[in-house]
Amino acid sequence: QLQLVESGGGLVQPGGSLRLSCAASGLSLDMYTVGWFRQAPGKEREGVSSISSSDGRTYYIDSVKGRFTISRDNAKNTVYLEMNSLKPEDTAVYYCKYRDYWGQGTQVTVSS
């Protein structure tokens, strides 16, 4: 059975950086697009970034362009989200999604 496990969240000051990881077991992540989503308190879950399997094409929402970078390591069956210049409005639980599978989420808190 496919399982996605996110890690790398935490508390960071504004302007800081974090790298989130989405590790998969039970299925290879290099067959379909992998997406990162986030949900802040009181808000709907939103798509943040994605990376395609076929050509590695990436997508970012406008609010994170130039600050976040998505990448994949097929040998480790893991997708990463490098987050730089973090802002308080980036505070949310971050989830990875692969096909119909979701991870449990990892909390990112940006606060001084």
Buried (B, 14 or more C-beta within 10 A) or exposed (E): EEEBBBBBBEEBEEEBEBBBBBBBEEBEBBEEBBBBBBBBEEEEBEEBBBBEBEEEEBBBEEEBEEBBBBEBEEEEBBBBBBBBEBBEEBBBBBBBBBEEBBBEBBEBBBEE
